[in-house]
Amino acid sequence: MLHKIQSLRNLTDSTYIIRLDKNNFDFRSGQYLSLGLPDDSNMREYSIYSGSNDPYLEVLIKEVKEGDVSILLKKTKMGQALNIEGPYGFFTLREEDIENKQFLFLATGTGISPFHSFVKSNPNLKYMLIHGIRLKSETYEKEIYSKQNYFSAISQDSNGNFHGRLTSYLKTFNIVPNTLCYLCGNVDMIHDAYDILQGKGIPVDQIHSEVYF
Ligand SMILES: Cc1cc2nc3c(=O)[nH]c(=O)nc-3n(C[C@H](O)[C@H](O)[C@H](O)COP(=O)(O)OP(=O)(O)OC[C@H]3O[C@@H](n4cnc5c(N)ncnc54)[C@H](O)[C@@H]3O)c2cc1C
């Protein structure tokens, strides 16, 4: 289905947000869509960044220099239409957990996108979000998370809450046993974090993951 671009905003030189008309597209926060130019079969998956009640759809995209689609999408303009398919995926929160459970969200880079949607869609969520990035400029719109809920682990500069990789910080993190853990982004982080969480006694049925690449 075609959806018109309402606006684009750049968060860094390579990372941008596309806001599109929502039309009749319903989704659960945490799901992703498939996005591409009209009449182009080359589409890519993007987690939905906006909240499920927002009157628009947003995606947060990092341009991959050696890639195909993320570069083309960065060149699009307001008013242009893009092709969307979906929604897809099961990286969602169970209704009964939203009120009662404590969540730990682990993201690398744009893997923060589904967590942004969770938080916007469920303002009373009890969560801790640990964001693994290279530079402070990649803390993408962190103002939406309250200060005590957002923690940056920054590997290439010392301007974050922790200087180093997300997984190094996770090793030192005290986790409450019933916490539900959601991991999103790079596959290496997800593998390592999985092992660390299991080592801390978190059972596999409390760990959910979404691999980007
Ligand atoms: C379920 C799902 C949800 C996703 N959600 C998002 C999202 O919200 N935001 C987002 O930016 N991307 C997301 N991705 C990745 C996205 O689908 C594309 O892979 C990415 O935009 C690159 O596409 P491309 O056509 O430019 O490059 P391609 O030609 O597809 O890939 C080129 C190379 O870049 C690698 N690559 C892909 N993504 C990255 C990255 N972020 N950093 C470094 N290397 C990368 C690929 O593995 C490949 O080796 C998601 C992927 C999946 C499977």
The ligand as an SDF file (V2000), in Angstrom:
LIG
                    3D

 53 58  0  0  0  0  0  0  0  0999 V2000
   12.9520   -7.2690   11.6360 C   0  0  0  0  0  0  0  0  0  0  0  0
   13.9370   -6.2030   11.2060 C   0  0  0  0  0  0  0  0  0  0  0  0
   13.7450   -4.8890   11.6180 C   0  0  0  0  0  0  0  0  0  0  0  0
   14.6530   -3.9050   11.2390 C   0  0  0  0  0  0  0  0  0  0  0  0
   14.4640   -2.6290   11.6870 N   0  0  0  0  0  0  0  0  0  0  0  0
   15.3550   -1.6560   11.3580 C   0  0  0  0  0  0  0  0  0  0  0  0
   15.1900   -0.3250   11.8590 C   0  0  0  0  0  0  0  0  0  0  0  0
   14.2270   -0.0100   12.5980 O   0  0  0  0  0  0  0  0  0  0  0  0
   16.1220    0.6150   11.4910 N   0  0  0  0  0  0  0  0  0  0  0  0
   17.1930    0.2940   10.6640 C   0  0  0  0  0  0  0  0  0  0  0  0
   17.9970    1.1850   10.3790 O   0  0  0  0  0  0  0  0  0  0  0  0
   17.3690   -0.9730   10.1950 N   0  0  0  0  0  0  0  0  0  0  0  0
   16.4750   -1.9420   10.5040 C   0  0  0  0  0  0  0  0  0  0  0  0
   16.6430   -3.2100    9.9970 N   0  0  0  0  0  0  0  0  0  0  0  0
   17.7030   -3.4290    8.9850 C   0  0  0  0  0  0  0  0  0  0  0  0
   17.1060   -3.0700    7.5940 C   0  0  0  0  0  0  0  0  0  0  0  0
   16.0980   -3.9950    7.2330 O   0  0  0  0  0  0  0  0  0  0  0  0
   18.1450   -3.1080    6.4710 C   0  0  0  0  0  0  0  0  0  0  0  0
   18.8910   -4.2860    6.5690 O   0  0  0  0  0  0  0  0  0  0  0  0
   19.0960   -1.9130    6.5230 C   0  0  0  0  0  0  0  0  0  0  0  0
   18.3770   -0.6880    6.3880 O   0  0  0  0  0  0  0  0  0  0  0  0
   20.1360   -2.0080    5.3890 C   0  0  0  0  0  0  0  0  0  0  0  0
   19.4610   -2.0870    4.1640 O   0  0  0  0  0  0  0  0  0  0  0  0
   20.2200   -1.6930    2.8120 P   0  0  0  0  0  0  0  0  0  0  0  0
   19.3510   -2.1440    1.6770 O   0  0  0  0  0  0  0  0  0  0  0  0
   20.6470   -0.2920    2.8100 O   0  0  0  0  0  0  0  0  0  0  0  0
   21.5170   -2.5710    2.8800 O   0  0  0  0  0  0  0  0  0  0  0  0
   21.6740   -4.1120    2.4220 P   0  0  0  0  0  0  0  0  0  0  0  0
   22.0990   -4.1100    0.9940 O   0  0  0  0  0  0  0  0  0  0  0  0
   20.4380   -4.8760    2.7930 O   0  0  0  0  0  0  0  0  0  0  0  0
   22.8140   -4.5730    3.4020 O   0  0  0  0  0  0  0  0  0  0  0  0
   24.1730   -4.2000    3.3040 C   0  0  0  0  0  0  0  0  0  0  0  0
   24.9390   -4.7240    4.5180 C   0  0  0  0  0  0  0  0  0  0  0  0
   24.6900   -3.9040    5.6680 O   0  0  0  0  0  0  0  0  0  0  0  0
   24.4030   -4.7040    6.8130 C   0  0  0  0  0  0  0  0  0  0  0  0
   23.5610   -3.8960    7.7220 N   0  0  0  0  0  0  0  0  0  0  0  0
   22.1990   -3.8380    7.7960 C   0  0  0  0  0  0  0  0  0  0  0  0
   21.7810   -2.9380    8.7210 N   0  0  0  0  0  0  0  0  0  0  0  0
   22.9290   -2.4140    9.2400 C   0  0  0  0  0  0  0  0  0  0  0  0
   23.1730   -1.4220   10.2140 C   0  0  0  0  0  0  0  0  0  0  0  0
   22.1850   -0.7950   10.8830 N   0  0  0  0  0  0  0  0  0  0  0  0
   24.4640   -1.1140   10.4870 N   0  0  0  0  0  0  0  0  0  0  0  0
   25.4950   -1.7220    9.8290 C   0  0  0  0  0  0  0  0  0  0  0  0
   25.3170   -2.6800    8.8980 N   0  0  0  0  0  0  0  0  0  0  0  0
   24.0550   -3.0080    8.6010 C   0  0  0  0  0  0  0  0  0  0  0  0
   23.7410   -5.9240    6.2170 C   0  0  0  0  0  0  0  0  0  0  0  0
   23.8330   -7.0200    7.1060 O   0  0  0  0  0  0  0  0  0  0  0  0
   24.5480   -6.1410    4.9590 C   0  0  0  0  0  0  0  0  0  0  0  0
   25.7410   -6.8380    5.2350 O   0  0  0  0  0  0  0  0  0  0  0  0
   15.7590   -4.2260   10.3960 C   0  0  0  0  0  0  0  0  0  0  0  0
   15.9320   -5.5550    9.9740 C   0  0  0  0  0  0  0  0  0  0  0  0
   15.0520   -6.5280   10.3690 C   0  0  0  0  0  0  0  0  0  0  0  0
   15.2830   -7.9560    9.9190 C   0  0  0  0  0  0  0  0  0  0  0  0
  1  2  1  0
  2  3  1  0
  2 52  2  0
  3  4  2  0
  4  5  1  0
  4 50  1  0
  5  6  2  0
  6  7  1  0
  6 13  1  0
  7  8  2  0
  7  9  1  0
  9 10  1  0
 10 11  2  0
 10 12  1  0
 12 13  2  0
 13 14  1  0
 14 15  1  0
 14 50  1  0
 15 16  1  0
 16 17  1  0
 16 18  1  0
 18 19  1  0
 18 20  1  0
 20 21  1  0
 20 22  1  0
 22 23  1  0
 23 24  1  0
 24 25  2  0
 24 26  1  0
 24 27  1  0
 27 28  1  0
 28 29  2  0
 28 30  1  0
 28 31  1  0
 31 32  1  0
 32 33  1  0
 33 34  1  0
 33 48  1  0
 34 35  1  0
 35 36  1  0
 35 46  1  0
 36 37  1  0
 36 45  1  0
 37 38  2  0
 38 39  1  0
 39 40  1  0
 39 45  2  0
 40 41  1  0
 40 42  2  0
 42 43  1  0
 43 44  2  0
 44 45  1  0
 46 47  1  0
 46 48  1  0
 48 49  1  0
 50 51  2  0
 51 52  1  0
 52 53  1  0
M  END
$$$$
